[in-house]
Structure formats: structure tokens, C-alpha cells
């Protein structure tokens, strides 16, 4: 729970006993590589903090698997609209690596929102980050080159390239695996 506590304290000031009350609602769980946290069509009942590992959100379009997002260590992940509004979920959420996660169910999450204003602040931040990421992703697809998207990801999360298959990263960046390989090769030859 220390990692989750540190993440919360990074964003809000809160008394230790209140922080422990919040984190006590999270349950540790392990996911094996390839297992699913959530499948498309189900209603999302959980918000997840990734303690260790990588999870991806993906679906199929025109017969191809499209990775929308890859969540990594130290981040929150959920199917936001399904979690909040209890609509069917659009995405499959699958473990790319063995994962250790901390899970809070929907009821406990909303109970905490009523009881602790600090948890509301964290929740608002999670929502704001989700919207910002969506906005950045849309802008990036429309106004940046494949090289710029690759470089941005490399700067934000260099470890992703050690643990996540390149086809998932390429899909998330909106490029082909061949293009990603070429960009990586060009980057390596420039830095050599």
C-alpha cells in the first residue's frame, strides 16, 4: 500500500489515519500475463492502481486489434465511462506482463468520495488526467508525425519498450510495427 499512499500524497495533503482509511478499501490482486481484468461488453465495477506491471486497453476495428492505452506501474486504470455510468464497457483490459494491482470496488470508491474530500480531489485528478490523455492522443494523431509520437512516448515512459510487445506500442501510437522498428533503428543509429 506504500506505493498507493505515496501516489495519493503526491497530489493531496491528508492526515495519516484518513489516508489509511482510504487505502484500506483497496484489495491486492495478482494478474498473470495474458489474463483479463475486464472484457468488452461487461460493466466495469473496479478502479485499479497498478502496483507493478503493464495492462492494455484494446478492442477490434475492421478485424484488427487496436490498442487504445497501456497503463504502467504507478498509474490508475479503469474503463471510465462504464465505471461511472454503469454502461457496457468498450474495451478489453488485459495484463501484458504479470501484474500486481490494488483494486477498489465501485461502491467503496463512491462511499469514499462522500466521506473524504481528499479522495474527491484524487478522483478529480484521475478524471482530469484521463481527459487530458484522450485530448493529447487525439491531437497527436492529427497533428504530429510518427517520429514525434515515438519520441514523446520514449521520453515519458522509456521502460515501456523493455516490457511491452512492439505491436501493442505501435498500435497505441497509430503506426505499423514496421514503422516503429524503423524509428527505433534510426534513433539507435543517431545516438551511436
N, C-alpha and C positions, 0 to 999 in steps of 0.2 A: 504493500500500500504506500510505501515511501515515495515511489515514483509518481503515483497519482496525487499524493499530498503535495509534492513539490510542484507539479503542474498546476494545481489549483492555487497554491500560494504565489506562483509566478504572476497570477492575474488578479487576485483579490487578497485583501487583508482579512484574516479571520482568526478568531480565538481557537486555541488548540482543541478544546473539548467539542466545539461546533464542527471543526474540520474532521475530527474522529467520528462524530455522529454521521456526517455525510459519507465519508469513505467506508463506514461500516455497512452501508447499504449495497456496496459493490461486492460481488462474489467472484473469486478467482476461477478461471476455467482454462483448460488447455485445448487447443485445436491442432490436430495433426495436419500436415501438409496435404492439400487436396480436399480437405473436408469443408463442409459448408456451414457458415454461420446463419445464412438466410438464403432462401431460394425465391426467384421471381414469382410473383403472384400471392405469396404469403403476406400476412400482416406483421409488420415489424413490432416487436414487443421489448426490444432491448437497445440500450445505448452502450457502446463498448469503448473502453480505454485500452489501447494496445500497449501492453507492458513490454512485450518483445515479439518481433516478427513482422510479417507483411501480409496484409489482406487486400484483395482486389474486389472492386465492384465492376461487374461486366454484364453484358447481355448480347443478344444476337441481332444483327441487322443485315438484311439481304444475304442471309446464310453465312455471315462472317461473325466471328466473336469480336466484340468491341469492348475494350477495357476503358471504362469511364474514369476510374480513380484507383490509386494504390495508396492505402493507408499504411503508415510505418510506425515504428516504435515511438511512443510518447504522444500519440495523437488519438483523438476521439473519432469514432466511425459509427454511422447508423444509416439507415435509409430514412432520411429526414422527413419527407412528406408522409410516408407510411407510419413512422413512429409518432408524429404529432397528430395527424388527422385520421389514423387507422384505416387508410385506404390500402388496396393491394400494392405491394412493393413492386417496383420496376426492375430491380437489379438482383443478380446473384452476388452474394458476398462469400468469397472463398479464400481459404488460407493458402497463400503461395508458399510459405515456409511453415514449419512447426511454430505455433504461436502460443504465447501466454497472454491472456486477456483478463480484464476486470470488467464485469458486466453488472449493469443496474437495470432492473426491470422498469417498465413504463410507469406502473403505479407508484413505486418508490421514488422515481425521478420526479413525478408531479407532486407527490407529497412533500419532498424536499424543497421544491420551488415555493410552496406555500409557507413553509416553516423557516427557511433561511434565505434572506435577501442576497447573501453572498453566493449561494448556489444559483440564484436567478442571474446574477452577474456573469457567472461562468457559463450558464446556459445561453445567455445573450451573446457572449463571445463565441461560443460554438456555432450559433446560428450565423453571426456576422462573418466568421471565417468561412463557413460553408458557402454563403452568398458571394463572398469575395473570391473564393476559389473558382466558383462557377463563372463569375464575371471575367476573371483573368483567363480562364480556359477558353471562353467564347472569344474574347478579344484576341488572344494568342492565335487561335485557329484562323481568324480573319485577317490579322494584321502583322503576323511575324513569320519569318522563314523557318523551315525545319531546323536549320542550324541554330537560330536564336532560341527555339523551344528546347532543343537538346542542351544548349549551353546553360539556359536558365535552370533546368532540372539538375544538371550536373553541379551547379553552384548551390542550389537549395538542398539537395539530397544525394551527395556523391555515393553513399553506401548502397543506394538502390541498385546500382549496376553490379554489385557483388552478389546480391541475393535474389534478384527478380529476373526471370527469363526475359530476354531481349524482345520477344514478340509481344509481351504484355506492355513493356515500356513503349515500344514503337506504336502500338495501338493507342495508348493513352496520349501520346504526342501527335497522333493523327498522321503518322508516316508509315511506310513499309519497313519490315525488318531489314531489308537490303539497304534502304536509305540510312537507317540508324547505324548499321555496320560501317557504311562508308563514312558517315560523320565521325564515328569513333576512331576509325582508322586515320582519317585526316587530322583529327585532334592529336592523336598519338604521334604522328609524323611531325606535326608542328612543334610539339613540346620536346621532341628528341634532339 
